Amino acid sequence: MSLVGPRPCLPSQHELIAEREQRGVFAARPGITGLAQIHGIDMSTPHRLAEVDGQMLATLGMVMYVRCILRTVVGGGRGDRVRG
């Protein structure tokens, strides 16, 4: 596991798994935080989450890596919240 990368999903999240497979997201190591988390995108929108995960992996460099960590530490996102 890495600090920055796509958050792991549950085996029961079939739609998210399919979306991530299409974008090659599973080729990357999972992480604790990422672009989706600092922008408040959670697992309730599987298509959008997979899209942002793919975008992050395509553009992930040292600057984005550090920015994701810093924004997470200072509360820049809401994480994987579940809406009731």
Buried (B, 14 or more C-beta within 10 A) or exposed (E): EBBBBBBEBEEEBEBBBEBBEEBEBBEBEBBBBBBBBBBEBBBEBBEBBBBBBBEBBEEBEEEBBEBBBEBBEEEBBEBBEEEE
